[in-house]
């Protein structure tokens, strides 16, 4: 029997429930309903999760089935498709850009690479076996239709004489017999290569019109710029010109897409050629140029280049305090400070132009590592690297890489120094230059070697020599047809002031004089051949952006007029002051 206290408590609770107000009862019922709703929602979510997991298992099994089917069909494809390429078959490839290769996945530690959006690698999922069979059938047709080219054999010949005593030795290659090679087939017309017939100069490949040329300093790059300018102008191509009619793409700053005129305003739908001075930035360049663009550049022996740089950029802080290049190197570059503006011209300028870190390595181990990384980065971004010391050979190789003609690459030397402003360097100084520009020297050694290997594997030395002789003959004919003196003259002797080359530093930059009896068409052709870089860039800008050029010309006239008015008023005030002083003294 319960104690009286508990019985009383139960009675009171029972009375409380019976006498509770309706509002209290509603609240209690609502709370119980809320708990039941939450329990029901949890049960629904649990069931949904289980269903999604089961669906995932089903889809995974289905994907495994599809992959198994693809593998079985690939196994049944012809054995020739799966057979690996032999080493000697690579001699049939015309160039690195002609081969179909995957884009690199790894990122270089000190160079900005292209973004992932420029090279999508998304895989489309097939939902049924019919789509899979269609795709595989297309692949089979493309692969089986590819013809195998016979291994090329090219006549061997002694290497051309070296222009510099410190030039790296060219490797010896086995003798070959001349034979016209057929290029590998490709779906992209811009990636086809073939040899142009020497008999009729017929062309069976598609010329490249999307081109990026990294214009390096003191490497004969101004001549190549003129070649690209003339080709683009004659074929109505669009140039990626510097903003506001500048001659350079805001060098030495890293290139940015908005440095190009027409990018921000979107007034240009497509750019074909980008070739003005810039510090290379792969990611930004690819924002401007199409995906099938051909990238190339040119290098020069750092020994000869350093001598030219010292004369041309004598006014920079690193060179200004010394009398000679020998003194600068003997002092160990004591006047060089990398943080001072414009001093980048004084050390590893090639590495700098390619957008890489040109800081000198502190040890041989670091030099090996850094140079290997830089070379790998350049080879990923550029399909062709030319060599300045072998300029004619470079033009022949460029002609084949772009599928152009010899007439397209025929040219005169532009922005060249007079012989009286050149001075040879001793062997000891040359070795100091190599040590001072250790990164550039490693780059030059590597790409000089690959340059000749590429010629041997694509053209052959006999074919190369034949085309070099043809190119020289065309140049001689142009000189006889166009030039008064038959060659370059000092700037003081250039008769047409509009064709005088820009003079900078202590260098004497030569120019040309045209013959007087030329007709209009011939004069126009010859004048394009000798037009200096600054004048040609300005002319192309005016042609491509006539309204902007007219507005800039009008603004320049207003500024000149205001300056003349200010000068006239100042002179008048000076005269009046002098007259007043004279009258006072009298």
C-alpha positions as CSV (number, residue, x, y, z in Angstrom):
1,X,0.0,0.0,0.0
2,X,1.3,3.4,-1.0
3,X,2.1,6.0,1.5
4,X,-0.5,8.8,1.9
5,X,1.9,11.4,0.4
6,X,2.2,9.5,-2.9
7,X,-1.5,8.9,-3.1
8,X,-2.1,12.6,-2.6
9,X,0.4,13.5,-5.3
10,X,-1.3,11.3,-7.9
11,X,-4.7,12.7,-7.0
12,X,-3.3,16.2,-7.5
13,X,-1.8,15.3,-11.0
14,X,-5.0,13.7,-12.1
15,X,-6.9,16.7,-11.1
16,X,-4.4,18.9,-12.9
17,X,-4.9,17.1,-16.2
18,X,-8.7,17.2,-15.8
19,X,-8.7,20.8,-15.0
20,X,-6.0,21.9,-17.4
21,X,-6.9,24.7,-19.8
22,X,-7.5,24.0,-23.6
23,X,-4.5,26.1,-24.6
24,X,-2.1,24.0,-22.6
25,X,-3.6,20.8,-24.1
26,X,-3.1,22.2,-27.7
27,X,0.6,23.1,-26.9
28,X,1.3,19.6,-25.7
29,X,-0.4,17.9,-28.7
30,X,1.5,20.2,-31.1
31,X,4.9,19.3,-29.5
32,X,4.1,15.6,-29.8
33,X,3.2,16.1,-33.5
34,X,6.4,18.0,-34.1
35,X,8.4,15.1,-32.7
36,X,6.5,12.7,-34.9
37,X,7.2,14.8,-38.0
38,X,11.0,15.0,-37.2
39,X,11.1,11.2,-36.8
40,X,9.3,10.7,-40.1
41,X,11.7,13.1,-41.9
42,X,14.7,11.2,-40.6
43,X,13.2,8.0,-41.9
44,X,12.6,9.5,-45.4
45,X,16.2,10.8,-45.6
46,X,17.6,7.5,-44.5
47,X,15.7,5.7,-47.2
48,X,16.8,8.3,-49.8
49,X,20.5,7.8,-48.9
50,X,20.2,4.0,-49.2
51,X,18.5,4.4,-52.6
52,X,21.3,6.8,-53.9
53,X,24.0,4.3,-52.7
54,X,22.3,1.5,-54.6
55,X,22.0,3.7,-57.7
56,X,25.7,4.4,-57.5
57,X,26.5,0.7,-57.3
58,X,24.4,0.1,-60.4
59,X,26.1,2.9,-62.4
60,X,29.5,1.7,-61.4
61,X,28.7,-1.8,-62.6
62,X,27.3,-0.4,-65.9
63,X,30.5,1.7,-66.4
64,X,32.6,-1.4,-65.8
65,X,30.6,-3.2,-68.4
66,X,31.1,-0.4,-71.0
67,X,34.9,-0.3,-70.3
68,X,35.1,-4.0,-70.7
69,X,33.3,-3.8,-74.1
70,X,35.7,-1.0,-75.2
71,X,38.7,-3.1,-74.2
72,X,37.4,-6.1,-76.1
73,X,36.9,-4.1,-79.3
74,X,40.3,-2.4,-79.0
75,X,41.9,-5.8,-78.8
76,X,40.1,-6.9,-82.0
77,X,41.5,-3.8,-83.8
78,X,44.5,-4.3,-86.3
79,X,47.8,-5.1,-84.7
80,X,49.5,-2.3,-86.6
81,X,47.6,0.3,-84.5
82,X,48.9,-1.0,-81.2
83,X,52.5,-1.6,-82.4
84,X,54.8,0.9,-80.7
85,X,56.7,3.4,-82.9
86,X,60.3,2.3,-83.6
87,X,63.1,4.7,-83.0
88,X,64.1,5.0,-86.6
89,X,60.5,5.9,-87.6
90,X,60.8,9.1,-85.7
91,X,63.0,10.4,-88.5
92,X,59.9,10.7,-90.6
93,X,58.6,13.5,-88.4
94,X,59.1,16.9,-89.8
95,X,59.2,18.8,-86.5
96,X,58.0,18.8,-82.9
97,X,55.0,20.9,-83.9
98,X,54.0,18.4,-86.6
99,X,53.8,15.5,-84.1
100,X,50.5,15.0,-82.1
101,X,51.6,15.3,-78.5
102,X,49.7,15.8,-75.2
103,X,50.0,19.0,-73.4
104,X,52.2,18.9,-70.2
105,X,50.4,18.4,-67.0
106,X,53.2,19.5,-64.6
107,X,53.7,23.1,-63.9
108,X,57.1,24.7,-64.1
109,X,58.1,26.2,-60.8
110,X,59.1,29.6,-62.0
111,X,57.2,30.2,-65.3
112,X,53.5,30.8,-65.7
113,X,52.0,28.0,-67.8
114,X,48.8,28.0,-69.7
115,X,45.6,27.6,-67.8
116,X,43.6,24.4,-67.9
117,X,40.8,26.0,-69.8
118,X,43.2,26.3,-72.8
119,X,43.6,22.6,-73.1
120,X,40.4,20.7,-71.9
121,X,40.8,17.0,-71.2
122,X,37.2,16.2,-70.3
123,X,36.1,12.6,-71.2
124,X,32.6,12.2,-72.6
125,X,30.6,9.4,-71.1
126,X,28.9,7.1,-73.5
127,X,25.5,5.7,-72.4
128,X,25.1,2.9,-74.8
129,X,27.1,0.4,-76.9
130,X,26.0,2.0,-80.1
131,X,27.8,5.3,-79.4
132,X,30.9,3.4,-78.3
133,X,30.9,1.4,-81.6
134,X,30.6,4.6,-83.6
135,X,33.5,6.3,-81.9
136,X,35.7,3.3,-82.1
137,X,34.9,2.9,-85.8
138,X,35.9,6.5,-86.5
139,X,39.2,6.0,-84.6
140,X,39.9,2.9,-86.5
141,X,39.4,4.6,-89.9
142,X,41.7,7.5,-89.0
143,X,44.4,5.3,-87.7
144,X,44.3,2.8,-90.6
145,X,44.2,5.6,-93.2
146,X,47.5,6.9,-91.9
147,X,50.3,6.0,-94.4
148,X,53.7,5.0,-93.3
149,X,56.5,7.1,-94.7
150,X,59.7,5.4,-95.7
151,X,62.7,6.2,-93.5
152,X,64.3,9.4,-94.9
153,X,67.9,9.2,-96.1
154,X,69.8,12.4,-96.6
155,X,73.2,13.1,-98.0
156,X,75.8,13.9,-95.5
157,X,78.1,16.9,-95.9
158,X,80.7,18.7,-93.9
159,X,79.3,21.2,-91.5
160,X,79.5,24.9,-92.4
161,X,82.4,26.9,-91.0
162,X,81.9,28.2,-87.5
163,X,81.6,32.0,-87.1
164,X,82.9,32.0,-83.5
165,X,85.9,30.1,-82.1
166,X,84.0,29.2,-78.9
167,X,81.0,27.8,-80.7
168,X,79.9,24.3,-79.4
169,X,80.9,21.5,-81.7
170,X,78.2,20.0,-83.9
171,X,77.7,16.3,-83.5
172,X,78.6,13.9,-86.4
173,X,75.8,12.0,-88.1
174,X,75.9,9.0,-90.4
175,X,76.0,9.5,-94.1
176,X,72.7,9.4,-96.0
177,X,71.5,9.6,-99.5
178,X,69.1,12.4,-100.6
179,X,65.5,11.5,-100.8
180,X,62.3,13.5,-100.8
181,X,60.3,12.7,-97.7
182,X,56.6,12.5,-97.3
183,X,55.1,14.0,-94.1
184,X,52.9,12.0,-91.7
185,X,49.2,12.7,-92.2
186,X,47.3,14.7,-89.6
187,X,43.7,15.9,-89.1
188,X,44.8,19.4,-88.6
189,X,45.9,21.1,-91.8
190,X,48.2,23.5,-89.9
191,X,50.2,20.5,-88.7
192,X,51.1,19.1,-92.1
193,X,54.6,19.3,-93.4
194,X,56.3,18.4,-96.6
195,X,59.4,19.4,-98.7
196,X,58.8,21.9,-101.4
197,X,59.9,20.7,-104.7
198,X,63.2,22.3,-105.9
199,X,62.1,22.0,-109.5
200,X,58.8,23.8,-109.5
201,X,58.6,25.0,-105.9
202,X,55.1,23.4,-105.5
203,X,53.5,23.4,-102.1
204,X,51.5,20.5,-100.8
205,X,51.2,21.6,-97.1
206,X,49.1,24.3,-95.4
207,X,51.0,27.5,-94.6
208,X,50.8,28.5,-90.9
209,X,49.1,31.9,-90.3
210,X,48.9,31.8,-86.5
211,X,52.4,32.7,-85.3
212,X,54.1,33.9,-82.1
213,X,57.7,35.0,-82.4
214,X,59.5,35.8,-79.2
215,X,61.7,38.7,-80.2
216,X,65.0,38.4,-78.2
217,X,67.6,41.2,-77.9
218,X,70.6,41.5,-80.3
219,X,69.9,38.2,-82.0
220,X,69.0,39.3,-85.6
221,X,65.4,39.3,-84.4
222,X,64.6,42.6,-86.2
223,X,65.2,40.9,-89.5
224,X,62.8,38.1,-88.7
225,X,60.3,40.7,-87.5
226,X,60.5,42.3,-90.9
227,X,59.9,38.9,-92.6
228,X,56.7,38.4,-90.4
229,X,55.5,42.0,-91.1
230,X,55.9,41.6,-94.8
231,X,54.2,38.2,-94.9
232,X,51.3,39.3,-92.7
233,X,50.8,42.5,-94.6
234,X,50.8,40.7,-98.0
235,X,48.3,38.1,-96.8
236,X,46.0,40.6,-94.9
237,X,46.7,39.1,-91.5
238,X,46.0,40.8,-88.2
239,X,48.9,41.7,-85.9
240,X,48.8,41.8,-82.1
241,X,50.3,45.2,-81.9
242,X,51.3,47.1,-78.7
243,X,48.8,49.3,-77.1
244,X,48.8,53.1,-77.9
245,X,51.2,52.7,-80.8
246,X,54.1,51.6,-78.7
247,X,57.0,49.7,-80.3
248,X,57.2,47.1,-77.5
249,X,54.6,45.2,-75.4
250,X,55.6,47.1,-72.3
251,X,58.9,45.3,-71.9
252,X,60.5,44.4,-69.5
253,X,57.2,43.8,-67.6
254,X,55.7,40.3,-68.0
255,X,53.4,40.2,-71.0
256,X,49.7,40.7,-70.3
257,X,46.8,40.2,-72.7
258,X,45.6,43.8,-72.3
259,X,48.9,45.1,-73.6
260,X,47.6,44.3,-77.1
261,X,45.6,46.9,-78.9
262,X,42.0,45.8,-79.5
263,X,41.9,43.2,-76.7
264,X,40.0,45.3,-74.2
265,X,37.6,46.8,-76.7
266,X,37.3,43.5,-78.5
267,X,37.6,45.4,-81.8
268,X,39.7,42.6,-83.3
269,X,38.1,39.2,-83.7
270,X,41.2,37.2,-84.4
271,X,45.0,37.8,-84.1
272,X,47.3,36.0,-86.4
273,X,50.8,37.2,-85.6
274,X,52.4,38.4,-82.3
275,X,56.0,39.3,-82.7
276,X,57.0,42.5,-80.9
277,X,59.4,42.7,-77.9
278,X,57.9,41.2,-74.8
279,X,58.8,39.3,-71.7
280,X,57.2,36.0,-72.4
281,X,54.2,34.9,-70.3
282,X,52.7,31.7,-71.6
283,X,49.4,31.9,-69.9
284,X,48.7,35.5,-71.0
285,X,49.9,35.0,-74.6
286,X,47.4,32.1,-75.0
287,X,44.6,34.4,-74.0
288,X,45.3,36.4,-77.2
289,X,46.4,33.8,-79.7
290,X,44.5,30.8,-81.1
291,X,45.2,27.2,-79.9
292,X,46.9,26.2,-83.1
293,X,49.5,29.0,-82.9
294,X,53.1,28.1,-83.9
295,X,55.7,29.4,-81.3
296,X,59.3,30.0,-82.2
297,X,62.3,32.2,-81.2
298,X,66.0,32.7,-81.8
299,X,69.1,32.5,-79.7
300,X,72.7,33.9,-80.2
301,X,76.0,33.0,-78.8
302,X,76.2,34.8,-75.4
303,X,79.8,35.8,-76.1
304,X,79.1,37.8,-79.2
305,X,75.7,38.9,-77.8
306,X,77.3,40.3,-74.6
307,X,79.7,42.4,-76.7
308,X,76.8,43.9,-78.6
309,X,74.7,44.5,-75.5
310,X,77.5,46.3,-73.8
311,X,77.9,48.7,-76.8
312,X,74.1,49.2,-77.3
313,X,73.1,49.5,-73.6
314,X,76.2,51.4,-72.4
315,X,74.0,53.9,-70.5
316,X,72.4,51.3,-68.1
317,X,73.7,51.5,-64.5
318,X,75.5,48.2,-64.7
319,X,77.7,49.3,-67.7
320,X,77.8,53.1,-67.2
321,X,80.6,53.2,-64.6
322,X,83.1,51.0,-66.5
323,X,85.1,51.7,-69.6
324,X,85.1,48.3,-71.2
325,X,83.4,44.9,-71.1
326,X,86.7,43.4,-70.0
327,X,86.8,45.8,-67.0
328,X,83.2,44.9,-66.1
329,X,84.0,41.2,-66.1
330,X,87.3,41.4,-64.3
331,X,85.6,43.3,-61.5
332,X,83.1,40.4,-61.3
333,X,80.2,42.6,-62.2
334,X,80.7,44.8,-59.1
335,X,78.5,47.6,-60.6
336,X,75.7,45.1,-61.4
337,X,72.7,45.2,-59.1
338,X,69.7,43.1,-60.3
339,X,67.2,45.2,-58.4
340,X,68.1,48.4,-60.4
341,X,65.9,49.1,-63.4
342,X,67.3,48.1,-66.9
343,X,70.2,46.1,-65.4
344,X,68.5,42.9,-66.7
345,X,70.3,43.6,-70.0
346,X,73.6,42.9,-68.3
347,X,73.1,39.2,-67.3
348,X,71.3,36.2,-68.8
349,X,69.2,38.4,-71.0
350,X,67.9,35.4,-73.0
351,X,66.6,33.6,-69.9
352,X,65.0,36.9,-68.9
353,X,63.2,37.4,-72.2
354,X,61.8,33.9,-72.1
355,X,60.0,34.9,-68.8
356,X,62.3,32.8,-66.6
357,X,64.4,33.6,-63.5
358,X,67.7,34.9,-64.7
359,X,69.3,35.0,-61.3
360,X,72.8,33.5,-61.5
361,X,73.0,30.0,-59.8
362,X,75.3,29.8,-56.7
363,X,76.7,26.3,-57.4
364,X,77.2,23.9,-60.3
365,X,74.5,21.6,-58.9
366,X,72.0,24.5,-58.9
367,X,73.2,25.5,-62.4
368,X,72.5,22.0,-63.7
369,X,69.1,21.9,-62.1
370,X,68.0,25.4,-63.1
371,X,69.2,25.0,-66.7
372,X,67.5,21.7,-67.1
373,X,64.2,23.2,-65.9
374,X,64.5,26.2,-68.1
375,X,65.3,24.1,-71.2
376,X,62.3,21.9,-70.4
377,X,60.0,24.9,-70.1
378,X,61.2,26.4,-73.4
379,X,60.8,23.1,-75.2
380,X,57.2,22.8,-73.9
381,X,56.3,26.3,-75.1
382,X,58.2,26.7,-78.3
383,X,58.2,24.4,-81.4
384,X,61.3,25.8,-83.0
385,X,64.4,27.7,-81.7
386,X,66.6,29.3,-84.4
387,X,70.3,30.1,-84.1
388,X,71.6,33.6,-85.1
389,X,75.1,32.5,-86.1
390,X,73.5,30.2,-88.8
391,X,70.9,32.7,-89.9
392,X,70.4,31.4,-93.5
393,X,70.1,27.9,-92.3
394,X,67.6,29.1,-89.7
395,X,65.5,30.8,-92.4
396,X,65.4,27.6,-94.4
397,X,64.3,25.6,-91.4
398,X,61.7,28.2,-90.6
399,X,60.5,28.1,-94.1
400,X,59.8,24.4,-93.9
401,X,58.2,24.7,-90.4
402,X,55.8,27.4,-91.6
403,X,55.3,25.8,-95.0
404,X,56.3,29.1,-96.7
405,X,58.4,29.7,-99.8
406,X,61.9,31.0,-100.1
407,X,60.6,34.3,-101.4
408,X,58.6,34.7,-98.1
409,X,61.8,34.4,-96.0
410,X,64.1,36.4,-98.3
411,X,65.3,39.5,-96.5
412,X,68.0,42.1,-95.8
413,X,69.8,42.4,-92.5
414,X,68.1,45.1,-90.4
415,X,69.3,46.9,-87.2
416,X,72.9,45.7,-87.9
417,X,75.9,47.5,-86.5
418,X,78.6,49.0,-88.6
419,X,81.9,47.1,-88.5
420,X,83.7,50.1,-87.1
421,X,81.7,49.8,-83.9
422,X,82.5,46.1,-83.4
423,X,85.6,44.8,-81.5
424,X,86.6,41.2,-81.1
425,X,86.9,39.6,-77.6
426,X,89.9,37.6,-76.3
427,X,89.6,34.0,-75.4
428,X,89.9,34.9,-71.7
429,X,87.1,37.4,-71.9
430,X,84.9,35.0,-73.8
431,X,85.3,32.4,-71.0
432,X,84.4,35.1,-68.4
433,X,81.3,35.9,-70.5
434,X,80.2,32.3,-70.4
435,X,80.7,32.1,-66.7
436,X,78.8,35.4,-66.1
437,X,75.9,34.3,-68.4
438,X,76.0,30.7,-67.3
439,X,72.2,30.1,-67.8
440,X,72.3,31.6,-71.3
441,X,75.3,29.6,-72.2
442,X,73.6,26.4,-71.2
443,X,70.6,27.3,-73.2
444,X,72.6,28.1,-76.3
445,X,74.6,24.9,-76.1
446,X,71.5,22.8,-75.9
447,X,69.5,24.4,-78.6
448,X,72.5,24.8,-80.9
449,X,72.8,21.0,-80.7
450,X,69.1,20.3,-81.2
451,X,69.1,22.8,-84.1
452,X,71.5,20.7,-86.2
453,X,69.9,17.4,-85.1
454,X,66.6,18.7,-86.3
455,X,68.0,19.7,-89.7
456,X,69.6,16.3,-90.1
457,X,66.4,14.5,-89.2
458,X,64.1,16.6,-91.4
459,X,66.0,18.2,-94.3
460,X,69.4,16.7,-94.5
461,X,72.6,18.7,-95.0
462,X,72.6,18.3,-98.8
463,X,69.1,19.7,-99.1
464,X,69.9,22.4,-96.6
465,X,73.0,23.5,-98.5
466,X,71.0,23.6,-101.8
467,X,68.3,25.8,-100.3
468,X,70.8,28.1,-98.5
469,X,72.5,28.7,-101.8
470,X,69.1,29.5,-103.4
471,X,68.3,31.9,-100.6
472,X,71.6,33.7,-100.9
473,X,71.1,34.0,-104.7
474,X,67.6,35.5,-104.1
475,X,69.1,38.0,-101.7
476,X,71.8,39.0,-104.1
477,X,69.2,39.6,-106.8
478,X,67.1,41.7,-104.4
479,X,70.2,43.8,-103.5
480,X,71.0,44.4,-107.2
481,X,67.4,45.3,-107.9
482,X,66.6,47.5,-104.9
483,X,69.8,49.1,-103.4
484,X,71.9,51.9,-104.6
485,X,75.2,50.9,-103.0
486,X,74.4,47.2,-103.1
487,X,74.4,46.9,-99.3
488,X,74.0,48.7,-96.0
489,X,75.4,52.2,-95.3
490,X,76.0,54.3,-92.2
491,X,73.0,56.3,-90.9
492,X,74.5,59.6,-92.0
493,X,74.4,58.4,-95.6
494,X,70.7,57.3,-95.6
495,X,69.0,59.8,-98.0
496,X,65.4,59.2,-97.0
497,X,64.9,60.4,-93.4
498,X,61.8,58.3,-93.0
499,X,63.9,55.2,-93.5
500,X,66.7,56.0,-91.1
501,X,67.1,53.4,-88.3
502,X,66.8,54.3,-84.7
503,X,70.2,55.0,-83.1
504,X,70.8,54.1,-79.5
505,X,73.9,53.9,-77.2
506,X,77.3,53.8,-78.8
507,X,76.2,51.5,-81.6
508,X,76.1,52.7,-85.2
509,X,73.0,51.1,-86.8
510,X,73.2,50.9,-90.6
511,X,70.4,51.6,-93.1
512,X,69.8,51.4,-96.8
513,X,69.2,53.6,-99.9
514,X,66.8,52.6,-102.7
515,X,67.6,52.9,-106.3
516,X,65.9,55.9,-108.0
517,X,64.6,54.3,-111.2
518,X,62.3,51.8,-109.6
519,X,58.7,51.5,-110.7
520,X,55.9,51.8,-108.2
521,X,55.4,48.0,-107.5
522,X,59.1,47.3,-107.3
523,X,59.7,50.4,-105.0
524,X,56.9,49.2,-102.7
525,X,58.5,45.8,-102.5
526,X,62.0,47.1,-101.9
527,X,60.8,49.7,-99.4
528,X,59.2,47.0,-97.2
529,X,62.4,45.1,-97.2
530,X,64.4,48.0,-95.7
531,X,61.8,49.7,-93.5
532,X,63.1,49.8,-89.9
533,X,61.2,48.2,-87.1
534,X,59.8,51.4,-85.5
535,X,58.5,52.8,-88.8
536,X,57.0,49.5,-89.9
537,X,55.2,49.0,-86.6
538,X,53.7,52.5,-86.8
539,X,52.6,52.0,-90.4
540,X,50.9,48.7,-89.5
541,X,49.2,50.3,-86.5
542,X,47.9,53.1,-88.7
543,X,46.6,50.6,-91.2
544,X,45.0,48.3,-88.6
545,X,43.6,51.0,-86.4
546,X,43.1,54.1,-88.6
547,X,40.7,55.9,-86.2
548,X,43.0,55.5,-83.2
549,X,46.0,56.6,-85.3
550,X,44.2,59.7,-86.5
551,X,43.1,60.6,-83.0
552,X,46.7,60.3,-81.7
553,X,48.0,62.3,-84.6
554,X,45.5,65.1,-83.9
555,X,46.4,65.1,-80.2
556,X,50.1,65.2,-81.1
557,X,49.6,68.2,-83.3
558,X,47.7,70.0,-80.5
559,X,50.5,69.3,-78.1
560,X,53.1,70.5,-80.6
561,X,51.1,73.7,-81.3
562,X,50.8,74.4,-77.6
563,X,54.5,73.9,-77.1
564,X,55.3,76.2,-80.0
565,X,52.9,78.9,-78.6
566,X,54.5,78.6,-75.2
567,X,58.0,78.8,-76.7
568,X,57.0,81.8,-78.8
569,X,55.6,83.6,-75.7
570,X,58.7,82.8,-73.7
571,X,61.0,84.1,-76.5
572,X,58.8,87.3,-76.8
573,X,59.1,87.9,-73.0
574,X,62.8,87.4,-73.1
575,X,63.1,89.9,-76.0
576,X,61.0,92.5,-74.2
577,X,63.0,92.1,-71.0
578,X,66.3,92.5,-72.8
579,X,65.0,95.6,-74.6
580,X,63.7,97.1,-71.3
581,X,67.0,96.4,-69.6
582,X,69.0,98.0,-72.5
583,X,66.8,101.1,-72.4
584,X,67.3,101.3,-68.6
585,X,71.0,101.0,-68.9
586,X,71.1,103.7,-71.6
